Amino acid sequence: MAFLIFLCFSSFLSLSMSSALPLTIINSSAAGQEVVQDAVRSMNMSLRRRMLGDDDCGTGNPVDDCWRSDPSCADNRQRLADCAIGFGRDATGGKNGKTYVVTDPSDDDPAAPAPGTLRYGLVQEEPLWITFARDMTIRPKEGLVVSSYKTVDGRGAAVVVGDGGACFVLHNVNHVIIHGLAIRDCKPARTPLASSSSSASGGMSDGDGITVLSSTDVWVDHCTLEACTDGLIDVTKGSTRVTLSNNLLRNHNKAMLLGHSDDFPDDKDMKVTVAFNRFGPGLVQRMPRCRFGLFHVINNDYINWQLYAIGGSASPTILSHGNRFLADKEKEVTKRKEAPESEWSTWTWISEGDMMLNGAFFRSSGSARPDVDTPSFAKSVSSVSSMTASAGVLSVGNMS
């Protein structure tokens, strides 16, 4: 129970916010280094508080403060499903379903998965809340096809998925939550989509960490993703109502793709929230790259990028609010692709209350629209350090 105290018990602290903050710009390498040191201190202090059992959970992060501040969260894992924010806030996952415990990390026969394996739980038609009996590394032989109404909950165990194998594919499904997993080194593999979750024929995956195709009500939270063959998280083919929060993305080229292609206008209805994530170090581009739809990029921490941080084509609408952008030199945050300025100047790209460090700059365009109003959960950029200090897989004890 000692482990549970630091994970679940806290009191709320009230953090002030403003919905219309001025752009904050700091241009000096010394300031940039101070921000990095501040982030490291925050992470170390957060870990120390949790290890000592006195974490007050007063980060202002509405997702974490929702479930981690509940003294009974260890006995009620499914409370997590009530804590989502943004466009994916209605994702229920396996709420009200049975608990399925993964006891076997193998994937010997993807066509007939054995009970106890992760794949067996993922293909069941009923709602399931999937947990893990112990630390394990899972190297799927084929894409891990996720059916509707599933929560994959890694809290309480150190769970790695990929590690030279295939990773997650969500195709034509809804109400999926993926939380608390390390997803890395994902490789292309055959993906048998002819299952209860899809009537499509199988094919080869691209080697993404998490692929979301034609799916709705999806929430990915507190995962650590790195070093996959293609993207870390791709959301495409008409998917919508998706939230990607509290994740740590690092050591990768193409981090996050939102929108299939410039020739797929069905993505015009896509709505994705990207909030409280830590991007970097070691990222090149796509944090995220957007097409057609509406995208809220809220209170994320960006630690250097090689090409660009936020980009897009095909007239996406982007609200960037309260993010902290630390460049390694004078560098643009944004990148418009495959369009002349006469065209992209009409796209609505708004920077609101962002902090620009070390010469980072955001090129705004277009005009304000009602559908890009700042969401109620957004905070001031001054809260980014505390809200993202625990991004990625949490260091936790046994939840059972």
Backbone hydrogen bonds in HBPLUS format (Angstrom, degrees):
<---DONOR---> <-ACCEPTOR-->    atom                        ^
c    i                          cat <-CA-CA->   ^        H-A-AA   ^      H-
h    n   atom  resd res      DA  || num        DHA   H-A  angle D-A-AA Bond
n    s   type  num  typ     dist DA aas  dist angle  dist       angle   num
A0004-LEU N   A0001-MET O   2.92 MM   3  5.05 120.1  2.29  98.7 114.7     1
A0005-ILE N   A0001-MET O   3.20 MM   4  6.55 140.7  2.36 151.7 161.8     2
A0005-ILE N   A0002-ALA O   3.24 MM   3  5.38 131.7  2.49  97.2 109.0     3
A0008-CYS N   A0004-LEU O   2.86 MM   4  5.82 172.3  1.87 159.7 160.6     4
A0009-PHE N   A0005-ILE O   3.04 MM   4  5.35 155.7  2.10 137.6 145.2     5
A0011-SER N   A0056-ASP O   3.10 MM  45  5.27 129.6  2.37 114.3 123.5     6
A0024-THR N   A0354-ASP O   3.03 MM 330  6.24 163.3  2.06 159.9 163.4     7
A0356-MET N   A0024-THR O   2.78 MM 332  6.20 159.4  1.82 157.4 164.0     8
A0026-ILE N   A0356-MET O   2.71 MM 330  5.98 171.2  1.72 176.7 179.2     9
A0358-ASN N   A0026-ILE O   2.95 MM 332  6.42 124.9  2.27 142.8 154.9    10
A0032-GLY N   A0028-SER O   3.10 MM   4  6.42 154.4  2.16 145.5 152.9    11
A0033-GLN N   A0029-SER O   2.91 MM   4  6.19 157.8  1.96 151.3 156.1    12
A0034-GLU N   A0030-ALA O   2.97 MM   4  6.19 150.0  2.07 144.0 152.7    13
A0035-VAL N   A0031-ALA O   3.04 MM   4  6.35 147.4  2.15 145.6 153.5    14
A0036-VAL N   A0032-GLY O   3.13 MM   4  6.49 158.4  2.18 148.9 153.9    15
A0037-GLN N   A0033-GLN O   2.94 MM   4  6.19 165.4  1.96 152.0 155.7    16
A0038-ASP N   A0034-GLU O   2.84 MM   4  6.02 149.5  1.93 141.8 151.0    17
A0039-ALA N   A0035-VAL O   2.88 MM   4  6.17 154.0  1.95 150.2 156.7    18
A0040-VAL N   A0036-VAL O   2.99 MM   4  6.31 158.1  2.04 151.7 157.3    19
A0041-ARG N   A0037-GLN O   2.90 MM   4  6.12 162.2  1.93 149.5 154.7    20
A0042-SER N   A0038-ASP O   2.90 MM   4  6.09 156.7  1.96 146.9 153.5    21
A0043-MET N   A0039-ALA O   2.99 MM   4  6.25 159.2  2.03 148.7 153.6    22
A0044-ASN N   A0040-VAL O   2.94 MM   4  6.17 164.1  1.97 153.6 157.9    23
A0045-MET N   A0041-ARG O   2.83 MM   4  5.99 162.1  1.86 152.8 158.0    24
A0046-SER N   A0042-SER O   2.88 MM   4  6.01 156.3  1.93 146.0 152.9    25
A0047-LEU N   A0043-MET O   2.98 MM   4  6.20 161.4  2.02 148.9 153.5    26
A0048-ARG N   A0044-ASN O   2.91 MM   4  6.09 159.1  1.95 147.0 153.3    27
A0049-ARG N   A0045-MET O   2.90 MM   4  6.11 161.3  1.94 150.6 155.0    28
A0050-ARG N   A0046-SER O   3.10 MM   4  6.34 158.7  2.14 147.0 152.5    29
A0051-MET N   A0047-LEU O   2.93 MM   4  6.16 157.9  1.98 151.0 157.3    30
A0052-LEU N   A0048-ARG O   2.91 MM   4  6.11 147.9  2.02 149.3 157.8    31
A0053-GLY N   A0049-ARG O   2.98 MM   4  6.03 116.2  2.40 135.5 150.7    32
A0054-ASP N   A0049-ARG O   2.95 MM   5  5.20 144.0  2.08 151.7 152.8    33
A0053-GLY N   A0050-ARG O   3.22 MM   3  5.06 145.4  2.35  93.1 103.2    34
A0065-ASP N   A0061-ASN O   2.91 MM   4  5.95 171.4  1.92 167.1 169.6    35
A0066-CYS N   A0063-VAL O   3.24 MM   3  5.29 137.1  2.43  96.4 108.2    36
A0068-ARG N   A0064-ASP O   2.83 MM   4  5.51 151.9  1.91 156.3 165.8    37
A0070-ASP N   A0067-TRP O   3.29 MM   3  5.43 164.1  2.31 107.0 110.5    38
A0073-CYS N   A0070-ASP O   3.02 MM   3  5.31 159.1  2.06 126.9 124.5    39
A0075-ASP N   A0072-SER O   2.97 MM   3  5.46 138.8  2.15 111.8 123.0    40
A0076-ASN N   A0073-CYS O   3.11 MM   3  4.79 147.3  2.22  92.7 102.7    41
A0079-ARG N   A0076-ASN O   3.10 MM   3  5.83 169.8  2.11 121.7 124.6    42
A0080-LEU N   A0077-ARG O   3.13 MM   3  6.19 165.5  2.16 129.1 130.9    43
A0081-ALA N   A0078-GLN O   3.11 MM   3  5.69 145.8  2.23 112.9 119.7    44
A0082-ASP N   A0079-ARG O   2.82 MM   3  5.52 163.3  1.85 124.7 130.4    45
A0083-CYS N   A0080-LEU O   2.97 MM   3  5.34 164.4  1.99 123.0 124.5    46
A0089-ARG N   A0086-GLY O   3.11 MM   3  5.35 153.1  2.18 120.2 119.4    47
A0091-ALA N   A0088-GLY O   3.10 MM   3  5.69 168.4  2.12 123.1 125.3    48
A0095-LYS N   A0092-THR O   3.08 MM   3  5.59 159.9  2.12 131.8 138.0    49
A0097-GLY N   A0094-GLY O   2.88 MM   3  5.32 150.3  1.97 140.2 141.1    50
A0129-TRP N   A0098-LYS O   2.85 MM  31  6.14 160.4  1.89 157.0 161.1    51
A0100-TYR N   A0129-TRP O   2.92 MM  29  5.96 158.7  1.97 133.6 139.9    52
A0131-THR N   A0100-TYR O   2.90 MM  31  6.27 157.1  1.95 154.6 162.0    53
A0102-VAL N   A0131-THR O   2.77 MM  29  6.08 171.3  1.78 147.0 148.9    54
A0133-ALA N   A0102-VAL O   2.98 MM  31  5.95 174.5  1.99 156.6 155.0    55
A0103-THR N   A0116-GLY O   2.89 MM  13  5.07 139.7  2.06 129.8 142.7    56
A0104-ASP N   A0116-GLY O   3.01 MM  12  5.28 162.5  2.04 134.9 129.7    57
A0112-ALA N   A0109-ASP O   3.00 MM   3  5.45 141.2  2.15 113.5 123.9    58
A0117-THR N   A0114-ALA O   3.13 MM   3  5.89 158.8  2.18 142.6 144.8    59
A0122-LEU N   A0118-LEU O   3.05 MM   4  6.32 157.9  2.10 153.8 160.6    60
A0123-VAL N   A0119-ARG O   3.17 MM   4  6.35 144.3  2.30 151.6 158.0    61
A0124-GLN N   A0121-GLY O   3.38 MM   3  5.59 156.0  2.44 104.3 111.1    62
A0147-SER N   A0122-LEU O   3.12 MM  25  5.89 151.7  2.20 145.4 150.1    63
A0128-LEU N   A0149-TYR O   3.15 MM  21  6.75 147.0  2.27 152.4 161.6    64
A0151-THR N   A0128-LEU O   3.09 MM  23  6.49 152.0  2.17 157.1 164.4    65
A0130-ILE N   A0151-THR O   2.72 MM  21  5.76 162.5  1.75 163.2 164.4    66
A0153-ASP N   A0130-ILE O   2.78 MM  23  5.79 172.6  1.79 167.7 170.2    67
A0136-MET N   A0158-ALA O   3.07 MM  22  6.48 150.3  2.16 141.4 148.1    68
A0160-VAL N   A0136-MET O   3.01 MM  24  6.46 159.9  2.05 151.9 158.3    69
A0138-ILE N   A0160-VAL O   2.77 MM  22  6.11 168.0  1.78 164.3 166.0    70
A0162-GLY N   A0138-ILE O   2.97 MM  24  6.31 151.8  2.05 166.9 173.6    71
A0166-ALA N   A0140-PRO O   2.88 MM  26  5.07 166.8  1.90 138.1 140.2    72
A0143-GLY N   A0190-ARG O   2.95 MM  47  6.26 156.5  2.01 139.7 147.4    73
A0144-LEU N   A0167-CYS O   2.77 MM  23  5.51 162.8  1.80 144.0 147.8    74
A0169-VAL N   A0144-LEU O   2.91 MM  25  5.72 158.4  1.95 139.5 134.6    75
A0146-VAL N   A0169-VAL O   2.96 MM  23  6.18 160.6  2.00 160.8 163.2    76
A0149-TYR N   A0174-ASN O   3.13 MM  25  6.59 154.6  2.20 152.8 160.7    77
A0149-TYR N   A0175-HIS O   2.96 MM  26  4.87 118.5  2.35 118.4 135.4    78
A0150-LYS N   A0175-HIS O   3.26 MM  25  6.85 136.4  2.47 145.8 157.5    79
A0177-ILE N   A0150-LYS O   2.99 MM  27  6.45 157.8  2.04 151.0 157.6    80
A0152-VAL N   A0177-ILE O   2.85 MM  25  6.26 159.9  1.89 157.2 162.2    81
A0179-HIS N   A0152-VAL O   2.89 MM  27  6.09 169.2  1.90 176.4 173.6    82
A0154-GLY N   A0179-HIS O   2.86 MM  25  6.06 170.0  1.87 150.5 153.8    83
A0157-ALA N   A0154-GLY O   3.26 MM   3  5.94 155.4  2.32 145.0 144.2    84
A0182-ALA N   A0159-VAL O   2.98 MM  23  6.15 174.5  1.98 168.8 169.0    85
A0161-VAL N   A0182-ALA O   2.84 MM  21  6.28 158.7  1.89 164.1 171.1    86
A0184-ARG N   A0161-VAL O   3.19 MM  23  6.65 151.8  2.28 158.3 166.7    87
A0165-GLY N   A0162-GLY O   2.85 MM   3  4.56 148.6  1.95  98.5 108.9    88
A0163-ASP N   A0184-ARG O   2.81 MM  21  5.76 147.1  1.91 148.2 154.3    89
A0164-GLY N   A0185-ASP O   2.82 MM  21  5.28 152.6  1.90 137.9 145.4    90
A0187-LYS N   A0165-GLY O   2.87 MM  22  5.53 159.9  1.91 137.1 142.9    91
A0168-PHE N   A0209-GLY O   3.20 MM  41  6.25 136.7  2.40 162.5 150.3    92
A0211-THR N   A0168-PHE O   3.03 MM  43  6.21 157.6  2.08 136.7 143.5    93
A0170-LEU N   A0211-THR O   2.72 MM  41  5.99 165.7  1.74 165.4 170.6    94
A0213-LEU N   A0170-LEU O   2.70 MM  43  5.94 173.9  1.70 171.9 174.1    95
A0172-ASN N   A0213-LEU O   2.89 MM  41  6.27 160.8  1.93 153.5 159.1    96
A0216-THR N   A0173-VAL O   3.10 MM  43  6.67 149.3  2.19 149.1 157.1    97
A0175-HIS N   A0216-THR O   3.21 MM  41  6.77 138.9  2.39 138.9 150.6    98
A0175-HIS N   A0217-ASP O   3.00 MM  42  4.87 118.3  2.39 118.1 134.9    99
A0176-VAL N   A0217-ASP O   3.14 MM  41  6.72 147.9  2.24 148.8 158.5   100
A0219-TRP N   A0176-VAL O   2.95 MM  43  6.42 156.7  2.01 158.4 165.4   101
A0178-ILE N   A0219-TRP O   2.95 MM  41  6.46 156.8  2.00 157.2 164.5   102
A0221-ASP N   A0178-ILE O   2.94 MM  43  6.37 161.0  1.97 160.5 166.9   103
A0180-GLY N   A0221-ASP O   3.22 MM  41  6.80 147.1  2.34 149.1 158.6   104
A0224-THR N   A0181-LEU O   3.01 MM  43  6.45 154.3  2.08 145.1 153.0   105
A0183-ILE N   A0224-THR O   2.78 MM  41  6.10 164.8  1.80 163.9 169.3   106
A0226-GLU N   A0183-ILE O   3.14 MM  43  6.72 148.2  2.24 152.0 159.1   107
A0185-ASP N   A0226-GLU O   3.21 MM  41  6.81 144.9  2.34 146.2 156.5   108
A0185-ASP N   A0227-ALA O   3.01 MM  42  5.03 119.9  2.39 101.1 115.0   109
A0229-THR N   A0186-CYS O   3.01 MM  43  6.02 153.1  2.08 156.2 162.3   110
A0205-SER N   A0189-ALA O   2.76 MM  16  5.37 169.0  1.77 155.7 156.4   111
A0191-THR N   A0203-GLY O   2.53 MM  12  5.32 159.1  1.57 170.9 169.7   112
A0193-LEU N   A0191-THR O   3.01 MM   2  5.90 114.3  2.46 116.0  99.6   113
A0203-GLY N   A0191-THR O   3.12 MM  12  5.32 149.9  2.21 133.2 139.6   114
A0195-SER N   A0193-LEU O   2.78 MM   2  5.49 124.7  2.09 113.6  96.5   115
A0195-SER N   A0198-SER O   3.15 MM   3  5.44 137.1  2.34 139.6 152.0   116
A0198-SER N   A0195-SER O   3.10 MM   3  5.44 160.9  2.14 111.8 117.5   117
A0230-ASP N   A0207-GLY O   3.30 MM  23  5.30 169.2  2.31 111.3 110.5   118
A0209-GLY N   A0231-GLY O   3.02 MM  22  6.55 140.5  2.19 135.9 147.9   119
A0210-ILE N   A0232-LEU O   2.96 MM  22  6.31 137.9  2.14 137.6 150.6   120
A0234-ASP N   A0210-ILE O   2.97 MM  24  6.40 162.1  2.00 164.1 169.8   121
A0212-VAL N   A0234-ASP O   2.75 MM  22  5.99 157.4  1.80 160.7 168.3   122
A0236-THR N   A0212-VAL O   2.85 MM  24  6.20 168.6  1.86 175.8 176.0   123
A0214-SER N   A0236-THR O   3.22 MM  22  6.66 152.0  2.30 140.0 147.1   124
A0240-THR N   A0215-SER O   3.07 MM  25  6.66 145.0  2.19 148.0 157.6   125
A0218-VAL N   A0241-ARG O   3.14 MM  23  6.68 149.7  2.24 144.9 154.1   126
A0243-THR N   A0218-VAL O   2.97 MM  25  6.46 155.3  2.03 155.1 163.0   127
A0220-VAL N   A0243-THR O   3.00 MM  23  6.45 160.0  2.04 160.1 166.0   128
A0245-SER N   A0220-VAL O   2.93 MM  25  6.33 159.2  1.97 162.9 169.1   129
A0222-HIS N   A0245-SER O   3.15 MM  23  6.71 143.0  2.30 140.2 151.1   130
A0248-LEU N   A0223-CYS O   2.95 MM  25  6.40 157.0  2.00 152.6 160.1   131
A0225-LEU N   A0248-LEU O   2.90 MM  23  6.31 161.8  1.93 165.2 171.2   132
A0250-ARG N   A0225-LEU O   3.23 MM  25  6.70 157.3  2.28 161.5 168.4   133
A0227-ALA N   A0251-ASN O   3.22 MM  24  5.76 145.3  2.35 128.4 138.3   134
A0232-LEU N   A0255-ALA O   3.08 MM  23  5.04 142.7  2.23 118.7 130.0   135
A0233-ILE N   A0255-ALA O   3.13 MM  22  6.59 153.5  2.20 155.2 163.3   136
A0257-LEU N   A0233-ILE O   3.07 MM  24  6.55 144.3  2.20 145.7 156.1   137
A0235-VAL N   A0257-LEU O   2.77 MM  22  6.15 164.1  1.80 163.0 168.0   138
A0259-GLY N   A0235-VAL O   2.80 MM  24  6.18 144.9  1.93 153.7 164.7   139
A0239-SER N   A0236-THR O   3.28 MM   3  5.64 145.3  2.41 106.8 116.5   140
A0241-ARG N   A0271-LYS O   3.10 MM  30  5.31 120.0  2.48 128.1 144.1   141
A0242-VAL N   A0271-LYS O   3.20 MM  29  6.59 160.7  2.24 154.2 160.1   142
A0273-THR N   A0242-VAL O   2.89 MM  31  6.33 158.2  1.93 153.6 160.4   143
A0244-LEU N   A0273-THR O   2.83 MM  29  6.16 162.5  1.86 163.7 169.2   144
A0275-ALA N   A0244-LEU O   3.03 MM  31  6.42 152.9  2.11 146.1 154.8   145
A0246-ASN N   A0275-ALA O   3.11 MM  29  6.72 143.1  2.25 144.4 155.3   146
A0392-GLY N   A0246-ASN O   2.82 MM 146  6.09 173.0  1.82 138.9 139.3   147
A0278-ARG N   A0247-ASN O   2.92 MM  31  6.37 161.2  1.95 161.5 167.5   148
A0249-LEU N   A0278-ARG O   3.05 MM  29  6.38 168.5  2.06 167.9 171.1   149
A0280-GLY N   A0249-LEU O   2.77 MM  31  5.96 170.9  1.78 177.4 174.2   150
A0251-ASN N   A0281-PRO O   3.02 MM  30  6.41 159.1  2.07 138.4 144.6   151
A0252-HIS N   A0282-GLY O   2.84 MM  30  6.17 139.0  2.01 133.7 143.6   152
A0285-GLN N   A0253-ASN O   3.07 MM  32  6.03 162.1  2.10 160.1 154.9   153
A0255-ALA N   A0285-GLN O   3.11 MM  30  6.39 172.4  2.11 152.3 150.1   154
A0256-MET N   A0286-ARG O   2.75 MM  30  5.15 139.1  1.92 132.3 144.4   155
A0289-ARG N   A0256-MET O   2.92 MM  33  6.32 149.3  2.01 159.6 169.5   156
A0258-LEU N   A0289-ARG O   2.80 MM  31  5.93 165.0  1.82 179.2 174.3   157
A0291-ARG N   A0258-LEU O   2.94 MM  33  6.39 126.2  2.24 164.1 164.7   158
A0264-PHE N   A0261-SER O   3.14 MM   3  5.36 149.7  2.24 118.5 116.1   159
A0267-ASP N   A0264-PHE O   3.23 MM   3  6.32 174.1  2.24 129.6 131.1   160
A0268-LYS N   A0265-PRO O   2.90 MM   3  5.57 153.6  1.97 124.4 126.2   161
A0270-MET N   A0267-ASP O   3.04 MM   3  5.15 165.2  2.06 110.5 114.1   162
A0294-LEU N   A0270-MET O   2.89 MM  24  6.23 162.8  1.91 160.3 161.1   163
A0272-VAL N   A0294-LEU O   3.14 MM  22  6.67 155.1  2.21 157.8 165.3   164
A0296-HIS N   A0272-VAL O   3.07 MM  24  6.50 158.8  2.12 154.8 161.4   165
A0274-VAL N   A0296-HIS O   2.78 MM  22  6.09 168.3  1.79 171.8 174.5   166
A0298-ILE N   A0274-VAL O   2.78 MM  24  6.13 150.6  1.86 150.9 160.9   167
A0276-PHE N   A0298-ILE O   3.11 MM  22  6.66 147.6  2.22 156.4 166.3   168
A0301-ASP N   A0277-ASN O   2.90 MM  24  6.35 162.1  1.93 160.6 166.6   169
A0279-PHE N   A0301-ASP O   2.77 MM  22  6.06 163.9  1.79 164.1 169.9   170
A0303-ILE N   A0279-PHE O   2.87 MM  24  6.12 175.2  1.87 167.6 168.0   171
A0306-GLN N   A0283-LEU O   3.34 MM  23  6.78 142.2  2.49 128.1 138.6   172
A0307-LEU N   A0284-VAL O   2.89 MM  23  5.57 163.4  1.92 141.0 146.6   173
A0287-MET N   A0309-ALA O   2.69 MM  22  4.96 142.1  1.83 171.8 169.1   174
A0311-GLY N   A0288-PRO O   2.99 MM  23  6.45 165.3  2.02 152.0 156.4   175
A0290-CYS N   A0311-GLY O   2.86 MM  21  6.24 156.2  1.91 133.2 137.4   176
A0313-SER N   A0290-CYS O   3.02 MM  23  6.57 147.0  2.14 162.1 171.1   177
A0293-GLY N   A0291-ARG O   2.58 MM   2  5.88 144.9  1.69 116.3 103.6   178
A0317-THR N   A0293-GLY O   2.89 MM  24  6.18 171.3  1.89 168.4 171.2   179
A0295-PHE N   A0317-THR O   2.86 MM  22  6.15 155.5  1.92 161.3 169.6   180
A0319-LEU N   A0295-PHE O   2.96 MM  24  6.36 162.6  1.99 165.4 170.9   181
A0297-VAL N   A0319-LEU O   2.81 MM  22  6.00 178.8  1.81 171.6 171.2   182
A0321-HIS N   A0297-VAL O   2.96 MM  24  6.33 158.9  2.00 153.6 160.3   183
A0299-ASN N   A0321-HIS O   2.94 MM  22  6.35 164.7  1.96 162.8 167.9   184
A0324-ARG N   A0300-ASN O   2.99 MM  24  6.44 162.2  2.02 163.2 168.8   185
A0302-TYR N   A0324-ARG O   2.81 MM  22  5.96 170.1  1.82 176.1 177.0   186
A0326-LEU N   A0302-TYR O   2.99 MM  24  5.90 159.1  2.03 146.2 153.1   187
A0304-ASN N   A0326-LEU O   2.76 MM  22  5.55 147.0  1.87 158.0 168.4   188
A0309-ALA N   A0333-VAL O   2.85 MM  24  5.10 154.8  1.91 138.1 146.4   189
A0310-ILE N   A0333-VAL O   3.02 MM  23  6.08 148.3  2.13 138.6 148.0   190
A0335-LYS N   A0310-ILE O   3.06 MM  25  6.49 127.2  2.35 140.8 146.9   191
A0312-GLY N   A0335-LYS O   3.03 MM  23  6.59 145.5  2.16 165.2 169.2   192
A0337-LYS N   A0312-GLY O   2.96 MM  25  5.97 160.8  1.99 154.6 155.9   193
A0318-ILE N   A0348-THR O   2.91 MM  30  6.35 158.4  1.96 157.6 164.3   194
A0350-ILE N   A0318-ILE O   2.91 MM  32  6.29 163.7  1.93 162.0 165.5   195
A0320-SER N   A0350-ILE O   2.78 MM  30  5.92 170.9  1.78 168.7 171.8   196
A0352-GLU N   A0320-SER O   2.78 MM  32  6.10 164.2  1.80 168.6 172.1   197
A0322-GLY N   A0352-GLU O   3.04 MM  30  6.50 152.0  2.12 148.5 156.5   198
A0355-MET N   A0323-ASN O   2.82 MM  32  6.22 165.8  1.84 166.2 170.8   199
A0325-PHE N   A0355-MET O   2.89 MM  30  6.09 178.2  1.89 169.5 169.4   200
A0357-LEU N   A0325-PHE O   2.86 MM  32  5.94 154.1  1.93 177.8 173.0   201
A0327-ALA N   A0357-LEU O   3.25 MM  30  6.22 178.1  2.25 139.1 139.6   202
A0331-LYS N   A0359-GLY O   3.06 MM  28  6.04 145.7  2.18 114.4 121.5   203
A0361-PHE N   A0331-LYS O   3.06 MM  30  6.42 136.0  2.27 145.9 149.7   204
A0333-VAL N   A0361-PHE O   2.70 MM  28  5.65 167.3  1.71 149.9 152.0   205
A0343-GLU N   A0340-PRO O   2.92 MM   3  5.46 146.5  2.03 112.8 122.5   206
A0344-TRP N   A0340-PRO O   2.99 MM   4  6.35 166.2  2.01 158.4 160.4   207
A0345-SER N   A0341-GLU O   2.94 MM   4  5.52 146.6  2.05 143.1 147.8   208
A0346-THR N   A0343-GLU O   3.21 MM   3  6.01 167.3  2.23 119.8 123.7   209
A0347-TRP N   A0344-TRP O   3.00 MM   3  5.16 154.7  2.06 107.1 115.0   210
A0366-GLY N   A0345-SER O   3.01 MM  21  5.74 141.8  2.16 144.2 138.5   211
A0349-TRP N   A0365-SER O   3.16 MM  16  5.17 162.9  2.19 122.1 126.6   212
A0365-SER N   A0349-TRP O   3.09 MM  16  5.17 160.3  2.13 140.0 143.0   213
A0360-ALA N   A0357-LEU O   3.22 MM   3  5.51 152.3  2.30 107.8 115.8   214
A0372-VAL N   A0369-ARG O   3.09 MM   3  5.63 165.9  2.11 119.4 122.9   215
A0373-ASP N   A0370-PRO O   3.36 MM   3  5.77 147.0  2.48 119.8 116.9   216
A0378-ALA N   A0375-PRO O   3.18 MM   3  5.72 163.1  2.21 116.9 122.0   217
A0383-SER N   A0380-SER O   2.99 MM   3  5.73 166.9  2.00 121.3 125.6   218
A0384-VAL N   A0381-VAL O   3.07 MM   3  5.29 165.1  2.10 111.7 116.5   219
A0387-MET N   A0383-SER O   2.96 MM   4  6.06 162.7  1.99 159.7 165.4   220
A0388-THR N   A0384-VAL O   2.94 MM   4  5.88 147.9  2.05 152.6 157.3   221
A0391-ALA N   A0388-THR O   3.07 MM   3  5.04 162.3  2.10 115.1 113.2   222
